[in-house]
Amino acid sequence: HVQLVESGGGSVQTGGSLRLSCSASGYTFSRYCMGWFRFDPGKEREEVASIDATESTYYSEAVKGRFILSRDNAKNVFYLQMNNLKPEDTGMYYCTIRELQTYSGYPKNCVSALRAGFNYRGQGTQVTVS
């Protein structure tokens, strides 16, 4: 039974920092692509950052240089360090995972796979920047 549990969201002022955590269980942690996405009502899903099994990371242009994504395979936890937060970062952040072999598109990498969809998603954590 796969579980993803996000935590660490909250309300901060512009320029502040937050660290989101995604605690994962029920699957082989290191084998999956992992990504943070932002979903807001009435808007399209927006990618934030992703990391693959080799710990290669991808960041959207909106967060590059401000956010850092990392994974702790020993603890089965993903972290998203969010620095210099801006009001436009406000939203519900979700931890998602996808097994790369379930993606048949091209190029076959975690960025493309997660953009196309995910196998599992957590319940989300709200980030509000004012």
C-alpha positions as CSV (number, residue, x, y, z in Angstrom):
1,H,0.0,0.0,0.0
2,V,1.7,3.2,-1.2
3,Q,1.5,6.2,0.9
4,L,2.8,9.7,0.4
5,V,2.4,12.2,3.2
6,E,3.4,15.8,2.8
7,S,4.2,18.2,5.6
8,G,5.9,21.5,6.2
9,G,3.5,23.9,4.5
10,G,2.4,27.2,6.1
11,S,2.1,30.9,5.8
12,V,5.2,33.1,5.3
13,Q,6.0,36.5,4.2
14,T,7.7,37.3,0.9
15,G,11.3,36.4,1.1
16,G,10.8,33.8,3.7
17,S,11.6,30.1,3.6
18,L,9.8,26.8,4.1
19,R,10.9,23.2,3.8
20,L,8.3,20.7,2.5
21,S,8.7,17.0,3.3
22,C,7.2,14.0,1.6
23,S,7.4,10.8,3.6
24,A,7.0,7.8,1.4
25,S,6.2,4.1,2.2
26,G,4.9,1.0,0.5
27,Y,7.2,0.9,-2.5
28,T,10.8,0.7,-3.5
29,F,11.7,4.3,-2.8
30,S,14.8,4.6,-5.0
31,R,13.2,3.1,-8.1
32,Y,10.6,5.9,-8.7
33,C,10.7,9.3,-10.2
34,M,9.5,11.9,-7.8
35,G,8.1,15.4,-8.4
36,W,6.5,18.3,-6.6
37,F,3.6,19.8,-8.4
38,R,1.3,22.7,-7.5
39,F,-2.5,22.2,-8.1
40,D,-4.9,25.0,-7.7
41,P,-8.6,25.1,-8.4
42,G,-9.4,26.3,-11.9
43,K,-5.7,26.1,-13.0
44,E,-3.6,23.5,-14.7
45,R,-1.2,21.4,-12.8
46,E,2.1,23.2,-12.5
47,E,5.4,21.4,-12.2
48,V,7.8,22.7,-9.6
49,A,10.7,20.2,-9.4
50,S,11.5,16.6,-9.9
51,I,14.3,14.1,-9.1
52,D,15.1,10.7,-10.5
53,A,16.8,7.6,-9.1
54,T,20.2,9.0,-9.9
55,E,19.3,12.1,-7.9
56,S,19.4,14.2,-11.0
57,T,17.1,17.2,-10.4
58,Y,14.9,19.4,-12.6
59,Y,13.4,22.7,-11.7
60,S,10.9,24.9,-13.4
61,E,12.1,28.3,-14.5
62,A,9.9,29.9,-11.9
63,V,11.7,28.3,-9.0
64,K,15.2,27.7,-10.3
65,G,17.8,29.1,-8.0
66,R,15.3,29.4,-5.1
67,F,14.1,25.8,-4.5
68,I,16.2,22.8,-3.8
69,L,14.9,19.2,-4.1
70,S,16.6,16.4,-2.4
71,R,15.9,12.8,-1.3
72,D,17.0,10.7,1.7
73,N,16.8,7.1,0.6
74,A,17.6,5.8,4.1
75,K,14.6,7.6,5.5
76,N,12.3,7.4,2.4
77,V,11.8,11.1,2.5
78,F,11.9,13.8,-0.2
79,Y,12.5,17.4,0.7
80,L,11.8,20.7,-1.1
81,Q,13.7,23.6,0.4
82,M,11.9,26.7,-0.7
83,N,13.8,30.0,-0.3
84,N,13.1,33.6,-1.2
85,L,9.4,32.8,-1.5
86,K,7.2,35.0,-3.6
87,P,3.4,35.5,-3.6
88,E,3.1,33.6,-6.9
89,D,4.5,30.5,-5.1
90,T,1.2,30.3,-3.2
91,G,-0.7,27.1,-3.7
92,M,-1.3,23.5,-2.7
93,Y,1.8,21.5,-3.2
94,Y,1.6,17.8,-3.9
95,C,4.2,15.1,-3.8
96,T,3.9,12.7,-6.7
97,I,5.7,9.6,-7.8
98,R,5.9,7.6,-11.0
99,E,7.7,4.4,-12.0
100,L,9.6,5.3,-15.1
101,Q,8.8,2.0,-16.8
102,T,5.1,2.9,-16.8
103,Y,5.9,5.7,-19.2
104,S,6.0,4.8,-22.9
105,G,6.6,8.3,-24.2
106,Y,9.8,10.0,-25.5
107,P,12.1,11.1,-24.1
108,K,12.0,8.4,-21.5
109,N,13.0,10.4,-18.4
110,C,11.4,11.4,-15.1
111,V,10.7,15.0,-16.2
112,S,8.6,13.8,-19.2
113,A,7.1,10.9,-17.3
114,L,5.8,13.1,-14.4
115,R,4.6,15.8,-16.8
116,A,2.4,13.1,-18.4
117,G,1.0,11.9,-15.1
118,F,1.7,10.1,-11.9
119,N,1.1,6.7,-10.2
120,Y,0.5,8.1,-6.7
121,R,0.0,11.5,-5.1
122,G,-0.1,12.7,-1.5
123,Q,-2.8,14.7,0.1
124,G,-1.0,18.0,-0.4
125,T,0.3,20.8,1.9
126,Q,-0.7,24.4,1.5
127,V,1.9,27.2,1.0
128,T,0.8,30.8,1.4
129,V,3.1,33.7,0.7
130,S,2.0,37.2,1.4
